[in-house]
Amino acid sequence: MSLPGLARGGALGLATVIAERALALAGIVALGRLLAPASFGQWAFVVSWLAAFQVLADPGLEAVLLRRLAEPGADRPRLMGSGLALRAMLATGAAALAVALAPLAGAGDSAREARLLVACGAAALLLQGQPGFRSLLRAELRIGTVFSVAAATSAAVLVATVAAVVAGLGLPWIFLAAAVAQAAGLLAAALAARRGDLVGLRVDPSLWRGLLREAWPVGANVLVVTLGLRMGALALMRARGPAEVGFYSSATRLTESLNLLADGAMLTVFPVLARRAFEDPAGLLAIARPTARLLAVAVLAAILAIAPLAPDLLARLFRPEFAAAASALAIASWSALLAALGTLYGGLLVATGRQRVLLWTNVVATAGLVVLQWLVVPRLGMAGAASVSLGVSLASHAALALLPATRDLVRPCLQAAAAPVACAALLLACERLLPGPPPARAAVLLVAFPVLLWASGSVERREIEALGAALSGRPPGPAAGAGPGGRKL
């Protein structure tokens, strides 16, 4: 593929992520505004409950199938037929397990209602992402088709769910409306393939074993991380009820949208890291350090805006009652910073073949998170759930910085992010001393942050130019017009 073609593919891949995340967030905001807080909380709880089962339905299979399909001489009909059959079998089993266990989670007022809600929700969530066919389209480098199908499907889900709410239908029908839209997206992806020999299901136990053997470490890591993200909502449902789950979910979903920054960056950075891991291992940190610093700056700017605006932001996006989650939003925004850096670590560790260390670190962290959430949330509610998540995430990052197997990659990234974090923390400490309404204080923080970064030398121009050279494949050169510290003279 030519360099312009690669650039277009990367841009379309990023556009696909943005479209799906933005439309999903729009749907959450719309439901938060249209549904009563308790109903929205029940909807959010079912989505959180199903998140783990969604991973069981696709335990890293899509990524492995993509790699297999992209290999020269791949037997695509066999791979697609077997992959689709395996995905359907896993999805059916995961959905059945989610429905069977639904009464234990307290998803409804009765066991029957809980099973009904989860069954309808599973129909929608287990079809997300056009399973199987998106891997095929990406393997064929048809990224434009991937974007078109993904954007159209996400828009259809948004329209269908909002229409169901406006029509006065209950939660089961809202989930089923989304399921119909997801099924239409899957059909559109299948038609886009335009190859009848790629669609039929195939029973191939030997290939299934091979696919699962490659996929399970990826799936296990995603499952562990997903449980950590959703445990706060599960604990809140037991301790405080659906309304508080709805408030908390509004805060966490907003902060999770900040992960788009890291996901978008890694679309470009990860292939370069993977290549450097083989060609120039010593050069990994030349990319990782400035990437960590720039990710930190971007997320910290959002944190500075959220701090004074949290109550107004939640009240305006959702309903006035949602301002109760302002403290949870402010705390959870710092978790977004750690999540962004964690995405970079994950790329580094996968590129160097150390993903199993990351998996076991996440397993230990999630085990601690589960225990602490069930102890703290009944007493402290939403703020407690957000604080526990942040504290456990900090401990996990510290462990990766100390473990001999990972510290050579993780510690330099943390050091690179330290100065921007210190600048942001200093500004937040002064925020309540500022006069004026919250929007004015947020504006002052956002103007002062880059000034403080420049004055302290926390971001160097030559480092950014070196990163740009590394990502474009050009040899790094001296920063033109730069003086000591990389500042422009």
C-alpha distance (Angstrom), angle and dihedral (degrees) to the residues before:
residue distance angle dihedral
M1 . . .
S2 3.83 . .
L3 3.80 121.2 .
P4 3.84 92.6 -110.0
G5 3.81 88.9 49.3
L6 3.79 90.7 49.8
A7 3.80 89.9 49.8
R8 3.81 91.4 50.1
G9 3.80 90.4 48.6
G10 3.79 91.4 50.5
A11 3.81 91.5 48.2
L12 3.80 91.8 49.4
G13 3.80 90.9 47.0
L14 3.80 89.8 53.7
A15 3.81 90.3 45.2
T16 3.81 89.2 53.6
V17 3.80 91.7 53.9
I18 3.81 91.7 45.9
A19 3.81 93.4 48.4
E20 3.81 94.1 49.3
R21 3.81 94.7 44.4
A22 3.80 95.1 43.1
L23 3.80 94.4 48.6
A24 3.81 91.4 44.6
L25 3.82 89.9 51.9
A26 3.81 89.8 47.5
G27 3.80 88.5 54.1
I28 3.80 92.1 50.6
V29 3.80 91.5 49.5
A30 3.81 91.4 47.3
L31 3.81 92.5 50.7
G32 3.79 90.7 45.9
R33 3.81 90.2 54.7
L34 3.81 97.2 42.0
L35 3.82 102.2 39.9
A36 3.78 126.5 65.8
P37 3.83 110.9 -103.5
A38 3.83 92.6 -107.6
S39 3.82 92.3 50.1
F40 3.79 91.6 46.2
G41 3.79 89.3 49.3
Q42 3.80 90.7 51.8
W43 3.82 90.2 50.0
A44 3.81 91.2 48.5
F45 3.79 91.1 47.8
V46 3.81 93.2 53.4
V47 3.81 89.6 49.7
S48 3.82 90.3 50.1
W49 3.81 91.7 47.2
L50 3.79 91.9 51.2
A51 3.82 94.7 47.3
A52 3.81 93.0 83.7
F53 3.80 92.5 46.4
Q54 3.78 89.8 50.0
V55 3.81 87.6 60.7
L56 3.81 89.6 50.7
A57 3.80 87.7 53.4
D58 3.81 90.2 55.3
P59 3.82 110.4 19.7
G60 3.80 95.0 -179.7
L61 3.80 91.5 -53.8
E62 3.80 95.4 130.0
A63 3.82 93.4 57.7
V64 3.81 92.9 46.8
L65 3.80 92.1 46.5
L66 3.81 89.6 50.5
R67 3.80 91.6 53.0
R68 3.82 92.3 47.3
L69 3.82 93.2 47.3
A70 3.82 91.2 49.5
E71 3.83 93.5 55.2
P72 3.83 115.1 107.6
G73 3.80 111.2 -100.5
A74 3.82 93.3 13.8
D75 3.80 115.6 168.4
R76 3.79 93.3 -124.4
P77 3.82 98.7 178.8
R78 3.81 90.6 54.1
L79 3.80 93.4 43.3
M80 3.81 94.3 47.0
G81 3.80 95.8 43.8
S82 3.80 92.9 47.3
G83 3.80 93.3 41.0
L84 3.79 93.1 51.2
A85 3.79 92.3 47.3
L86 3.81 92.0 48.8
R87 3.81 91.6 46.7
A88 3.83 91.2 49.9
M89 3.79 91.3 49.2
L90 3.82 93.3 48.1
A91 3.82 92.1 45.7
T92 3.79 92.3 50.7
G93 3.79 92.0 49.1
A94 3.82 92.9 46.1
A95 3.81 92.1 49.2
A96 3.81 92.2 48.3
L97 3.81 90.9 50.3
A98 3.82 91.9 48.0
V99 3.81 91.2 51.6
A100 3.81 93.5 45.4
L101 3.82 92.7 52.2
A102 3.81 96.2 39.7
P103 3.85 95.3 101.1
L104 3.81 89.9 57.1
A105 3.79 89.9 58.5
G106 3.79 94.9 50.0
A107 3.80 95.0 -125.6
G108 3.83 92.1 157.8
D109 3.79 143.1 16.0
S110 3.80 90.2 -95.8
A111 3.79 137.3 21.5
R112 3.79 90.3 -107.1
E113 3.81 93.3 52.0
A114 3.80 91.6 45.8
R115 3.80 92.3 52.8
L116 3.81 92.2 45.8
L117 3.81 93.6 51.5
V118 3.80 93.9 46.0
A119 3.83 92.7 45.7
C120 3.80 91.5 52.9
G121 3.79 91.7 44.2
A122 3.81 92.4 49.2
A123 3.79 90.3 55.4
A124 3.81 88.9 60.1
L125 3.78 102.3 38.5
L126 3.79 100.2 43.7
L127 3.82 91.6 59.9
Q128 3.80 95.2 54.0
G129 3.77 119.5 128.1
Q130 3.83 98.4 21.4
P131 3.83 91.6 -88.6
G132 3.78 115.2 -131.8
F133 3.78 96.9 0.0
R134 3.80 94.9 67.3
S135 3.81 88.3 56.6
L136 3.80 90.3 52.2
L137 3.80 93.7 48.6
R138 3.80 91.8 47.8
A139 3.80 91.3 47.9
E140 3.82 88.3 54.1
L141 3.85 88.6 48.6
R142 3.81 90.7 -120.0
I143 3.78 91.6 144.2
G144 3.80 92.7 151.2
T145 3.80 89.6 60.6
V146 3.80 90.6 47.1
F147 3.80 89.5 53.6
S148 3.81 94.3 46.6
V149 3.81 94.2 49.3
A150 3.82 94.0 42.8
A151 3.81 94.5 47.9
A152 3.80 93.3 45.3
T153 3.81 92.1 47.7
S154 3.81 93.6 48.3
A155 3.80 90.8 48.3
A156 3.81 90.5 49.0
V157 3.82 91.2 51.1
L158 3.80 90.3 50.5
V159 3.81 93.1 49.5
A160 3.81 93.9 43.6
T161 3.80 95.7 50.2
V162 3.80 94.5 44.7
A163 3.81 90.2 47.6
A164 3.81 90.3 52.1
V165 3.82 91.0 51.7
V166 3.80 94.0 46.0
A167 3.81 89.2 49.4
G168 3.80 88.5 58.1
L169 3.81 95.5 -115.4
G170 3.80 121.0 153.9
L171 3.80 128.8 -109.1
P172 3.83 95.0 -88.5
W173 3.81 90.1 57.9
I174 3.81 91.6 46.6
F175 3.80 89.6 56.6
L176 3.80 92.1 44.8
A177 3.80 91.5 50.7
A178 3.80 88.6 55.5
A179 3.82 89.6 47.4
V180 3.81 91.7 55.3
A181 3.82 90.4 51.3
Q182 3.84 91.3 48.1
A183 3.81 90.5 49.4
A184 3.81 89.7 51.7
G185 3.80 89.3 52.5
L186 3.80 91.0 50.9
L187 3.81 90.1 50.9
A188 3.82 90.8 48.6
A189 3.82 90.5 52.7
A190 3.81 90.6 48.8
L191 3.81 91.2 50.9
A192 3.81 90.3 47.4
A193 3.81 89.0 58.7
R194 3.85 88.3 61.9
R195 3.79 91.7 -166.2
G196 3.79 117.5 115.1
D197 3.81 92.3 -168.1
L198 3.81 89.9 61.9
V199 3.78 98.0 55.9
G200 3.80 106.3 60.0
L201 3.81 118.4 99.7
R202 3.81 117.3 -116.8
V203 3.79 130.5 -163.3
D204 3.80 106.0 -139.1
P205 3.83 112.5 154.1
S206 3.81 94.4 179.3
L207 3.81 92.4 54.8
W208 3.80 90.7 42.7
R209 3.81 89.7 56.3
G210 3.78 91.0 50.3
L211 3.79 93.7 48.7
L212 3.80 93.1 47.7
R213 3.80 92.4 46.2
E214 3.80 89.9 57.4
A215 3.80 95.5 39.4
W216 3.80 104.2 47.2
P217 3.85 98.7 79.9
V218 3.82 89.8 52.6
G219 3.79 92.7 44.8
A220 3.80 93.8 45.5
N221 3.79 91.5 53.5
V222 3.82 92.5 48.0
L223 3.82 90.3 47.4
V224 3.78 92.5 52.1
V225 3.81 92.9 48.0
T226 3.82 91.6 45.8
L227 3.80 92.0 52.3
G228 3.78 89.1 51.9
L229 3.80 92.5 51.2
R230 3.80 94.6 48.3
M231 3.80 101.6 37.8
G232 3.80 93.1 88.9
A233 3.81 91.7 60.1
L234 3.81 91.8 47.2
A235 3.80 92.2 51.1
L236 3.80 92.3 45.5
M237 3.80 92.6 53.2
R238 3.80 90.4 57.5
A239 3.81 95.1 41.5
R240 3.81 106.3 34.3
G241 3.82 110.5 10.9
P242 3.81 136.1 -117.6
A243 3.82 98.6 -56.9
E244 3.80 92.7 62.1
V245 3.80 89.9 44.1
G246 3.81 87.2 56.7
F247 3.80 92.8 49.9
Y248 3.80 92.4 47.1
S249 3.80 93.1 46.0
S250 3.80 91.2 53.9
A251 3.81 89.0 57.5
T252 3.79 97.2 44.3
R253 3.81 94.4 44.7
L254 3.79 90.6 53.5
T255 3.78 92.5 51.1
E256 3.81 92.2 44.5
S257 3.80 87.5 58.5
L258 3.82 87.0 66.3
N259 3.81 87.8 67.2
L260 3.79 86.0 76.7
L261 3.82 86.7 81.1
A262 3.79 92.4 60.8
D263 3.80 94.9 38.5
G264 3.78 91.3 51.8
A265 3.80 92.7 47.0
M266 3.79 92.8 49.3
L267 3.82 91.6 54.4
T268 3.80 85.3 70.8
V269 3.79 101.7 27.1
F270 3.82 101.7 46.4
P271 3.83 97.6 63.0
V272 3.81 88.6 51.2
L273 3.81 91.2 48.5
A274 3.81 90.7 49.8
R275 3.80 91.2 51.3
R276 3.82 93.4 45.6
A277 3.81 90.5 50.5
F278 3.81 88.1 66.4
E279 3.79 102.0 30.4
D280 3.80 104.3 33.5
P281 3.84 114.9 5.5
A282 3.79 91.1 173.7
G283 3.80 89.2 58.8
L284 3.82 94.2 60.5
L285 3.78 93.4 90.0
A286 3.80 91.9 50.5
I287 3.81 85.2 67.4
A288 3.80 99.5 32.1
R289 3.82 98.3 52.5
P290 3.81 99.0 55.1
T291 3.80 90.5 38.7
A292 3.80 90.0 55.4
R293 3.79 91.2 47.3
L294 3.81 94.5 49.2
L295 3.82 93.0 44.9
A296 3.80 88.8 51.3
V297 3.81 92.0 50.3
A298 3.82 92.6 49.7
V299 3.81 95.3 48.2
L300 3.81 93.4 41.3
A301 3.80 89.7 55.6
A302 3.81 88.0 57.1
I303 3.82 90.6 47.0
L304 3.81 90.5 52.9
A305 3.81 90.6 52.0
I306 3.81 93.5 46.0
A307 3.81 96.5 50.2
P308 3.84 98.3 71.7
L309 3.81 96.0 25.2
A310 3.83 100.4 48.1
P311 3.85 98.4 105.0
D312 3.83 94.2 43.5
L313 3.81 92.4 42.8
L314 3.79 93.6 54.5
A315 3.80 94.1 41.7
R316 3.80 93.6 50.3
L317 3.80 97.3 41.9
F318 3.80 95.3 43.9
R319 3.82 123.2 4.3
P320 3.82 133.0 -50.8
E321 3.83 89.9 -101.7
F322 3.81 90.2 63.3
A323 3.80 90.7 69.8
A324 3.82 84.0 84.8
A325 3.83 86.9 79.3
A326 3.83 93.9 58.5
S327 3.81 94.7 108.5
A328 3.80 91.1 47.0
L329 3.82 89.7 51.0
A330 3.80 92.7 50.2
I331 3.82 91.7 49.9
A332 3.81 95.0 42.2
S333 3.81 91.5 51.9
W334 3.81 88.1 69.4
S335 3.80 88.4 54.2
A336 3.82 86.5 59.2
L337 3.81 88.9 61.3
L338 3.80 91.3 53.2
A339 3.80 90.7 45.5
A340 3.82 90.6 53.7
L341 3.80 92.0 50.5
G342 3.81 89.6 44.1
T343 3.80 90.0 56.2
L344 3.80 88.2 56.1
Y345 3.82 92.2 47.7
G346 3.77 89.7 49.4
G347 3.79 90.8 54.3
L348 3.80 91.6 48.3
L349 3.79 94.0 48.3
V350 3.81 94.0 45.9
A351 3.81 91.0 47.3
T352 3.81 89.8 53.8
G353 3.82 96.1 41.3
R354 3.81 97.1 -109.8
Q355 3.82 99.3 116.9
R356 3.81 93.7 121.2
V357 3.82 90.4 65.0
L358 3.78 87.9 54.3
L359 3.80 90.7 49.0
W360 3.79 95.0 53.5
T361 3.79 92.1 43.9
N362 3.80 88.9 54.4
V363 3.81 91.4 46.4
V364 3.81 91.9 55.8
A365 3.81 92.1 43.5
T366 3.80 93.1 50.2
A367 3.80 92.2 48.1
G368 3.80 89.1 54.6
L369 3.79 90.6 45.0
V370 3.81 92.7 54.1
V371 3.80 92.4 52.1
L372 3.80 94.8 45.2
Q373 3.80 94.6 45.8
W374 3.81 92.2 54.7
L375 3.82 90.1 47.8
V376 3.81 99.6 43.5
V377 3.81 106.4 31.7
P378 3.85 97.0 66.6
R379 3.80 88.7 57.6
L380 3.80 104.0 35.0
G381 3.79 103.9 24.5
M382 3.81 120.2 -164.0
A383 3.79 96.7 -4.4
G384 3.80 89.3 50.2
A385 3.80 92.2 51.2
A386 3.81 91.8 50.3
S387 3.82 92.3 44.9
V388 3.80 93.5 50.8
S389 3.81 91.3 49.6
L390 3.79 90.9 50.1
G391 3.82 93.6 46.2
V392 3.80 94.2 49.0
S393 3.80 90.8 46.8
L394 3.80 90.3 52.4
A395 3.80 90.2 50.6
S396 3.81 90.9 49.8
H397 3.80 92.2 51.9
A398 3.79 90.5 47.5
A399 3.81 90.4 51.9
L400 3.81 91.8 51.9
A401 3.81 89.2 49.6
L402 3.82 90.8 53.1
L403 3.82 103.5 38.7
P404 3.83 111.6 99.8
A405 3.81 91.4 -134.3
T406 3.81 94.7 57.4
R407 3.80 110.7 18.8
D408 3.81 95.3 90.6
L409 3.82 89.2 63.9
V410 3.80 103.3 30.3
R411 3.79 101.9 43.0
P412 3.84 95.6 59.3
C413 3.81 89.6 50.9
L414 3.80 91.5 52.1
Q415 3.79 90.5 47.3
A416 3.80 90.4 51.1
A417 3.81 91.1 52.5
A418 3.82 94.9 44.0
A419 3.82 98.6 83.9
P420 3.84 95.8 50.2
V421 3.83 89.0 46.5
A422 3.81 90.3 52.4
C423 3.82 91.1 50.0
A424 3.81 92.2 49.9
A425 3.82 92.4 45.7
L426 3.81 90.5 52.2
L427 3.79 91.6 51.5
L428 3.81 92.5 47.7
A429 3.80 90.2 51.4
C430 3.81 88.2 56.9
E431 3.81 96.1 41.3
R432 3.80 97.5 92.7
L433 3.80 90.1 52.1
L434 3.80 91.1 61.3
P435 3.82 118.3 100.2
G436 3.77 125.0 -130.4
P437 3.80 136.9 48.3
P438 3.84 122.5 -45.4
P439 3.85 95.7 -94.3
A440 3.81 90.7 54.4
R441 3.81 91.8 48.5
A442 3.81 90.8 48.9
A443 3.82 89.9 51.2
V444 3.79 91.5 51.3
L445 3.81 91.3 50.8
L446 3.81 92.7 48.9
V447 3.82 91.8 50.3
A448 3.80 94.4 43.7
F449 3.83 94.5 48.5
P450 3.83 99.0 68.5
V451 3.81 90.1 40.1
L452 3.80 90.5 54.3
L453 3.81 91.3 45.1
W454 3.80 90.7 53.3
A455 3.79 94.9 43.5
S456 3.80 92.1 50.8
G457 3.80 95.0 43.4
S458 3.80 89.9 -122.8
V459 3.81 92.8 143.2
E460 3.78 118.4 40.1
R461 3.78 123.3 -157.2
R462 3.80 94.3 -145.2
E463 3.80 90.7 54.7
I464 3.80 91.3 53.3
E465 3.80 91.3 48.0
A466 3.80 90.7 49.2
L467 3.81 89.5 52.2
G468 3.80 90.7 50.1
A469 3.80 90.1 50.6
A470 3.80 92.1 49.8
L471 3.80 93.3 49.3
S472 3.81 92.7 47.6
G473 3.79 93.8 45.4
R474 3.82 93.6 -116.0
P475 3.80 121.0 135.3
P476 3.80 110.5 -104.3
G477 3.77 116.4 -108.1
P478 3.80 136.6 -176.3
A479 3.76 115.5 -70.1
A480 3.76 105.1 -104.0
G481 3.74 112.7 -123.6
A482 3.79 93.0 6.1
G483 3.70 124.5 135.1
P484 3.83 132.0 -167.8
G485 3.77 112.0 -33.9
G486 3.78 91.1 22.0
R487 3.81 95.2 -84.6
K488 3.78 117.9 144.1
L489 3.80 112.5 -106.5
